[in-house]
Amino acid sequence: MTQIFITQFDLNRLHKILKKRAQYDEYDRALLVELDRARVVEPQSIPADVITMNSLVKLTDESGKSSEYSLVFPEDADMTAGKISVLSPIGCSLIGYKVGQSIEIPAPKGNRKLTVEEILYQPERSGNFDL
């Protein structure tokens, strides 16, 4: 299993969001599994090639098609603007992954494999430790 990283700040905020939910769906449970297995680090220590909350990432699918998404908290989600919720199928799969790693996400026609090509913006790398 691939090692993933998460900042202590993101972990705390995600746990607060999940505690407010009346019941968990499959993506909430998937996110909890990811959080439980993640290596937790202080925001200043997160590697620059790791997807954190509010990161803008470039992903490539099996066909070579690239897409850019920002991983955001649920209240900021807007698919038309490329902002995907961490509680979505893609979002809960992306948190903590590094450039070069691939993930499989559920899709209507079977699983879809996405590779993290580049992190275009990571708040912590830019000195923003509490976004």
mmCIF file of the C-alpha atoms, coordinates in Angstrom:
data_MODEL
# 
_entry.id   MODEL 
# 
loop_
_atom_site.group_PDB 
_atom_site.id 
_atom_site.type_symbol 
_atom_site.label_atom_id 
_atom_site.label_alt_id 
_atom_site.label_comp_id 
_atom_site.label_asym_id 
_atom_site.label_entity_id 
_atom_site.label_seq_id 
_atom_site.pdbx_PDB_ins_code 
_atom_site.Cartn_x 
_atom_site.Cartn_y 
_atom_site.Cartn_z 
_atom_site.occupancy 
_atom_site.B_iso_or_equiv 
_atom_site.pdbx_formal_charge 
_atom_site.auth_seq_id 
_atom_site.auth_comp_id 
_atom_site.auth_asym_id 
_atom_site.auth_atom_id 
_atom_site.pdbx_PDB_model_num 
ATOM 1   C CA . MET A 1 1   ? 0.000   0.000  0.000   1.00 0.00 ? 1   MET A CA 1 
ATOM 2   C CA . THR A 1 2   ? 1.289   3.434  -0.932  1.00 0.00 ? 2   THR A CA 1 
ATOM 3   C CA . GLN A 1 3   ? 2.387   5.667  1.951   1.00 0.00 ? 3   GLN A CA 1 
ATOM 4   C CA . ILE A 1 4   ? 0.475   8.938  2.030   1.00 0.00 ? 4   ILE A CA 1 
ATOM 5   C CA . PHE A 1 5   ? 1.085   12.136 3.993   1.00 0.00 ? 5   PHE A CA 1 
ATOM 6   C CA . ILE A 1 6   ? -1.249  14.651 5.598   1.00 0.00 ? 6   ILE A CA 1 
ATOM 7   C CA . THR A 1 7   ? -0.640  17.763 7.634   1.00 0.00 ? 7   THR A CA 1 
ATOM 8   C CA . GLN A 1 8   ? -1.814  17.889 11.227  1.00 0.00 ? 8   GLN A CA 1 
ATOM 9   C CA . PHE A 1 9   ? -3.884  20.976 10.338  1.00 0.00 ? 9   PHE A CA 1 
ATOM 10  C CA . ASP A 1 10  ? -5.693  19.199 7.462   1.00 0.00 ? 10  ASP A CA 1 
ATOM 11  C CA . LEU A 1 11  ? -6.230  16.076 9.583   1.00 0.00 ? 11  LEU A CA 1 
ATOM 12  C CA . ASN A 1 12  ? -7.824  18.045 12.414  1.00 0.00 ? 12  ASN A CA 1 
ATOM 13  C CA . ARG A 1 13  ? -10.093 20.002 10.073  1.00 0.00 ? 13  ARG A CA 1 
ATOM 14  C CA . LEU A 1 14  ? -11.180 16.872 8.174   1.00 0.00 ? 14  LEU A CA 1 
ATOM 15  C CA . HIS A 1 15  ? -12.021 15.038 11.398  1.00 0.00 ? 15  HIS A CA 1 
ATOM 16  C CA . LYS A 1 16  ? -14.190 18.015 12.470  1.00 0.00 ? 16  LYS A CA 1 
ATOM 17  C CA . ILE A 1 17  ? -16.061 17.917 9.152   1.00 0.00 ? 17  ILE A CA 1 
ATOM 18  C CA . LEU A 1 18  ? -16.625 14.179 9.386   1.00 0.00 ? 18  LEU A CA 1 
ATOM 19  C CA . LYS A 1 19  ? -17.850 14.378 12.996  1.00 0.00 ? 19  LYS A CA 1 
ATOM 20  C CA . LYS A 1 20  ? -20.626 16.760 11.899  1.00 0.00 ? 20  LYS A CA 1 
ATOM 21  C CA . ARG A 1 21  ? -22.058 14.292 9.391   1.00 0.00 ? 21  ARG A CA 1 
ATOM 22  C CA . ALA A 1 22  ? -25.151 12.386 10.546  1.00 0.00 ? 22  ALA A CA 1 
ATOM 23  C CA . GLN A 1 23  ? -24.001 9.201  8.889   1.00 0.00 ? 23  GLN A CA 1 
ATOM 24  C CA . TYR A 1 24  ? -21.074 8.217  6.707   1.00 0.00 ? 24  TYR A CA 1 
ATOM 25  C CA . ASP A 1 25  ? -21.340 7.301  3.055   1.00 0.00 ? 25  ASP A CA 1 
ATOM 26  C CA . GLU A 1 26  ? -18.780 5.118  1.301   1.00 0.00 ? 26  GLU A CA 1 
ATOM 27  C CA . TYR A 1 27  ? -16.539 8.085  0.465   1.00 0.00 ? 27  TYR A CA 1 
ATOM 28  C CA . ASP A 1 28  ? -16.526 9.318  4.053   1.00 0.00 ? 28  ASP A CA 1 
ATOM 29  C CA . ARG A 1 29  ? -15.444 5.836  5.106   1.00 0.00 ? 29  ARG A CA 1 
ATOM 30  C CA . ALA A 1 30  ? -12.798 5.752  2.357   1.00 0.00 ? 30  ALA A CA 1 
ATOM 31  C CA . LEU A 1 31  ? -11.440 9.090  3.553   1.00 0.00 ? 31  LEU A CA 1 
ATOM 32  C CA . LEU A 1 32  ? -11.291 7.800  7.133   1.00 0.00 ? 32  LEU A CA 1 
ATOM 33  C CA . VAL A 1 33  ? -9.263  4.797  5.960   1.00 0.00 ? 33  VAL A CA 1 
ATOM 34  C CA . GLU A 1 34  ? -6.854  7.134  4.161   1.00 0.00 ? 34  GLU A CA 1 
ATOM 35  C CA . LEU A 1 35  ? -6.544  9.387  7.218   1.00 0.00 ? 35  LEU A CA 1 
ATOM 36  C CA . ASP A 1 36  ? -5.908  6.432  9.521   1.00 0.00 ? 36  ASP A CA 1 
ATOM 37  C CA . ARG A 1 37  ? -3.034  5.140  7.417   1.00 0.00 ? 37  ARG A CA 1 
ATOM 38  C CA . ALA A 1 38  ? -1.495  8.533  6.613   1.00 0.00 ? 38  ALA A CA 1 
ATOM 39  C CA . ARG A 1 39  ? 1.783   9.738  8.021   1.00 0.00 ? 39  ARG A CA 1 
ATOM 40  C CA . VAL A 1 40  ? 0.883   12.929 9.889   1.00 0.00 ? 40  VAL A CA 1 
ATOM 41  C CA . VAL A 1 41  ? 3.369   15.814 9.689   1.00 0.00 ? 41  VAL A CA 1 
ATOM 42  C CA . GLU A 1 42  ? 3.416   19.466 10.627  1.00 0.00 ? 42  GLU A CA 1 
ATOM 43  C CA . PRO A 1 43  ? 2.484   21.792 7.732   1.00 0.00 ? 43  PRO A CA 1 
ATOM 44  C CA . GLN A 1 44  ? 6.044   23.158 7.524   1.00 0.00 ? 44  GLN A CA 1 
ATOM 45  C CA . SER A 1 45  ? 7.361   19.599 7.059   1.00 0.00 ? 45  SER A CA 1 
ATOM 46  C CA . ILE A 1 46  ? 5.039   18.329 4.321   1.00 0.00 ? 46  ILE A CA 1 
ATOM 47  C CA . PRO A 1 47  ? 6.975   17.347 1.188   1.00 0.00 ? 47  PRO A CA 1 
ATOM 48  C CA . ALA A 1 48  ? 6.437   19.774 -1.710  1.00 0.00 ? 48  ALA A CA 1 
ATOM 49  C CA . ASP A 1 49  ? 5.274   16.960 -4.014  1.00 0.00 ? 49  ASP A CA 1 
ATOM 50  C CA . VAL A 1 50  ? 2.321   15.874 -1.812  1.00 0.00 ? 50  VAL A CA 1 
ATOM 51  C CA . ILE A 1 51  ? -1.316  16.809 -2.434  1.00 0.00 ? 51  ILE A CA 1 
ATOM 52  C CA . THR A 1 52  ? -2.681  18.716 0.551   1.00 0.00 ? 52  THR A CA 1 
ATOM 53  C CA . MET A 1 53  ? -5.974  20.496 1.005   1.00 0.00 ? 53  MET A CA 1 
ATOM 54  C CA . ASN A 1 54  ? -6.355  23.431 -1.398  1.00 0.00 ? 54  ASN A CA 1 
ATOM 55  C CA . SER A 1 55  ? -3.634  22.085 -3.697  1.00 0.00 ? 55  SER A CA 1 
ATOM 56  C CA . LEU A 1 56  ? -4.035  22.507 -7.448  1.00 0.00 ? 56  LEU A CA 1 
ATOM 57  C CA . VAL A 1 57  ? -2.991  19.304 -9.218  1.00 0.00 ? 57  VAL A CA 1 
ATOM 58  C CA . LYS A 1 58  ? -2.549  18.089 -12.759 1.00 0.00 ? 58  LYS A CA 1 
ATOM 59  C CA . LEU A 1 59  ? -3.802  14.541 -13.322 1.00 0.00 ? 59  LEU A CA 1 
ATOM 60  C CA . THR A 1 60  ? -3.492  12.318 -16.368 1.00 0.00 ? 60  THR A CA 1 
ATOM 61  C CA . ASP A 1 61  ? -5.765  9.380  -17.163 1.00 0.00 ? 61  ASP A CA 1 
ATOM 62  C CA . GLU A 1 62  ? -4.942  6.159  -19.045 1.00 0.00 ? 62  GLU A CA 1 
ATOM 63  C CA . SER A 1 63  ? -5.627  7.797  -22.409 1.00 0.00 ? 63  SER A CA 1 
ATOM 64  C CA . GLY A 1 64  ? -3.130  10.587 -21.686 1.00 0.00 ? 64  GLY A CA 1 
ATOM 65  C CA . LYS A 1 65  ? -5.806  13.242 -21.178 1.00 0.00 ? 65  LYS A CA 1 
ATOM 66  C CA . SER A 1 66  ? -4.792  15.798 -18.546 1.00 0.00 ? 66  SER A CA 1 
ATOM 67  C CA . SER A 1 67  ? -7.057  17.640 -16.126 1.00 0.00 ? 67  SER A CA 1 
ATOM 68  C CA . GLU A 1 68  ? -6.424  20.175 -13.397 1.00 0.00 ? 68  GLU A CA 1 
ATOM 69  C CA . TYR A 1 69  ? -8.300  20.158 -10.100 1.00 0.00 ? 69  TYR A CA 1 
ATOM 70  C CA . SER A 1 70  ? -8.120  21.910 -6.753  1.00 0.00 ? 70  SER A CA 1 
ATOM 71  C CA . LEU A 1 71  ? -8.743  19.659 -3.764  1.00 0.00 ? 71  LEU A CA 1 
ATOM 72  C CA . VAL A 1 72  ? -11.049 21.623 -1.468  1.00 0.00 ? 72  VAL A CA 1 
ATOM 73  C CA . PHE A 1 73  ? -13.200 21.328 1.617   1.00 0.00 ? 73  PHE A CA 1 
ATOM 74  C CA . PRO A 1 74  ? -16.865 20.472 0.868   1.00 0.00 ? 74  PRO A CA 1 
ATOM 75  C CA . GLU A 1 75  ? -18.155 24.024 1.302   1.00 0.00 ? 75  GLU A CA 1 
ATOM 76  C CA . ASP A 1 76  ? -15.772 25.246 -1.439  1.00 0.00 ? 76  ASP A CA 1 
ATOM 77  C CA . ALA A 1 77  ? -16.545 22.532 -4.006  1.00 0.00 ? 77  ALA A CA 1 
ATOM 78  C CA . ASP A 1 78  ? -17.506 23.677 -7.510  1.00 0.00 ? 78  ASP A CA 1 
ATOM 79  C CA . MET A 1 79  ? -16.939 21.162 -10.303 1.00 0.00 ? 79  MET A CA 1 
ATOM 80  C CA . THR A 1 80  ? -17.500 23.822 -12.972 1.00 0.00 ? 80  THR A CA 1 
ATOM 81  C CA . ALA A 1 81  ? -14.455 25.634 -11.554 1.00 0.00 ? 81  ALA A CA 1 
ATOM 82  C CA . GLY A 1 82  ? -12.429 22.426 -11.159 1.00 0.00 ? 82  GLY A CA 1 
ATOM 83  C CA . LYS A 1 83  ? -12.745 22.458 -7.360  1.00 0.00 ? 83  LYS A CA 1 
ATOM 84  C CA . ILE A 1 84  ? -13.399 18.945 -6.097  1.00 0.00 ? 84  ILE A CA 1 
ATOM 85  C CA . SER A 1 85  ? -14.498 18.115 -2.581  1.00 0.00 ? 85  SER A CA 1 
ATOM 86  C CA . VAL A 1 86  ? -12.279 15.924 -0.451  1.00 0.00 ? 86  VAL A CA 1 
ATOM 87  C CA . LEU A 1 87  ? -15.491 13.983 0.274   1.00 0.00 ? 87  LEU A CA 1 
ATOM 88  C CA . SER A 1 88  ? -16.005 13.104 -3.413  1.00 0.00 ? 88  SER A CA 1 
ATOM 89  C CA . PRO A 1 89  ? -14.807 9.838  -5.006  1.00 0.00 ? 89  PRO A CA 1 
ATOM 90  C CA . ILE A 1 90  ? -11.783 11.568 -6.594  1.00 0.00 ? 90  ILE A CA 1 
ATOM 91  C CA . GLY A 1 91  ? -11.095 13.868 -3.645  1.00 0.00 ? 91  GLY A CA 1 
ATOM 92  C CA . CYS A 1 92  ? -10.953 11.211 -0.949  1.00 0.00 ? 92  CYS A CA 1 
ATOM 93  C CA . SER A 1 93  ? -8.569  9.264  -3.180  1.00 0.00 ? 93  SER A CA 1 
ATOM 94  C CA . LEU A 1 94  ? -6.199  12.184 -3.849  1.00 0.00 ? 94  LEU A CA 1 
ATOM 95  C CA . ILE A 1 95  ? -5.394  13.475 -0.375  1.00 0.00 ? 95  ILE A CA 1 
ATOM 96  C CA . GLY A 1 96  ? -1.814  12.724 0.589   1.00 0.00 ? 96  GLY A CA 1 
ATOM 97  C CA . TYR A 1 97  ? -0.627  11.295 -2.724  1.00 0.00 ? 97  TYR A CA 1 
ATOM 98  C CA . LYS A 1 98  ? 2.623   12.353 -4.372  1.00 0.00 ? 98  LYS A CA 1 
ATOM 99  C CA . VAL A 1 99  ? 3.663   13.308 -7.869  1.00 0.00 ? 99  VAL A CA 1 
ATOM 100 C CA . GLY A 1 100 ? 4.145   10.145 -9.923  1.00 0.00 ? 100 GLY A CA 1 
ATOM 101 C CA . GLN A 1 101 ? 1.716   8.031  -7.931  1.00 0.00 ? 101 GLN A CA 1 
ATOM 102 C CA . SER A 1 102 ? -1.441  6.598  -9.459  1.00 0.00 ? 102 SER A CA 1 
ATOM 103 C CA . ILE A 1 103 ? -4.859  6.088  -7.942  1.00 0.00 ? 103 ILE A CA 1 
ATOM 104 C CA . GLU A 1 104 ? -7.932  4.202  -9.060  1.00 0.00 ? 104 GLU A CA 1 
ATOM 105 C CA . ILE A 1 105 ? -11.264 5.857  -8.613  1.00 0.00 ? 105 ILE A CA 1 
ATOM 106 C CA . PRO A 1 106 ? -14.743 4.475  -9.211  1.00 0.00 ? 106 PRO A CA 1 
ATOM 107 C CA . ALA A 1 107 ? -16.394 5.574  -12.437 1.00 0.00 ? 107 ALA A CA 1 
ATOM 108 C CA . PRO A 1 108 ? -19.704 4.658  -14.099 1.00 0.00 ? 108 PRO A CA 1 
ATOM 109 C CA . LYS A 1 109 ? -17.968 2.391  -16.620 1.00 0.00 ? 109 LYS A CA 1 
ATOM 110 C CA . GLY A 1 110 ? -15.502 0.785  -14.169 1.00 0.00 ? 110 GLY A CA 1 
ATOM 111 C CA . ASN A 1 111 ? -12.502 2.056  -12.278 1.00 0.00 ? 111 ASN A CA 1 
ATOM 112 C CA . ARG A 1 112 ? -10.472 4.895  -13.741 1.00 0.00 ? 112 ARG A CA 1 
ATOM 113 C CA . LYS A 1 113 ? -6.724  5.184  -13.186 1.00 0.00 ? 113 LYS A CA 1 
ATOM 114 C CA . LEU A 1 114 ? -5.329  8.682  -12.652 1.00 0.00 ? 114 LEU A CA 1 
ATOM 115 C CA . THR A 1 115 ? -1.675  9.617  -12.264 1.00 0.00 ? 115 THR A CA 1 
ATOM 116 C CA . VAL A 1 116 ? -0.543  12.689 -10.363 1.00 0.00 ? 116 VAL A CA 1 
ATOM 117 C CA . GLU A 1 117 ? 1.592   14.512 -12.945 1.00 0.00 ? 117 GLU A CA 1 
ATOM 118 C CA . GLU A 1 118 ? 2.301   17.772 -11.162 1.00 0.00 ? 118 GLU A CA 1 
ATOM 119 C CA . ILE A 1 119 ? 1.322   19.866 -8.191  1.00 0.00 ? 119 ILE A CA 1 
ATOM 120 C CA . LEU A 1 120 ? 0.788   23.318 -9.637  1.00 0.00 ? 120 LEU A CA 1 
ATOM 121 C CA . TYR A 1 121 ? 0.085   24.884 -6.239  1.00 0.00 ? 121 TYR A CA 1 
ATOM 122 C CA . GLN A 1 122 ? 0.483   23.580 -2.714  1.00 0.00 ? 122 GLN A CA 1 
ATOM 123 C CA . PRO A 1 123 ? -0.405  26.039 0.079   1.00 0.00 ? 123 PRO A CA 1 
ATOM 124 C CA . GLU A 1 124 ? 2.334   24.836 2.413   1.00 0.00 ? 124 GLU A CA 1 
ATOM 125 C CA . ARG A 1 125 ? 5.016   25.170 -0.278  1.00 0.00 ? 125 ARG A CA 1 
ATOM 126 C CA . SER A 1 126 ? 3.862   28.771 -0.685  1.00 0.00 ? 126 SER A CA 1 
ATOM 127 C CA . GLY A 1 127 ? 4.072   29.482 3.043   1.00 0.00 ? 127 GLY A CA 1 
ATOM 128 C CA . ASN A 1 128 ? 0.329   29.188 3.715   1.00 0.00 ? 128 ASN A CA 1 
ATOM 129 C CA . PHE A 1 129 ? 0.149   26.722 6.587   1.00 0.00 ? 129 PHE A CA 1 
ATOM 130 C CA . ASP A 1 130 ? -3.489  27.151 7.593   1.00 0.00 ? 130 ASP A CA 1 
ATOM 131 C CA . LEU A 1 131 ? -5.626  27.200 4.434   1.00 0.00 ? 131 LEU A CA 1 
# 
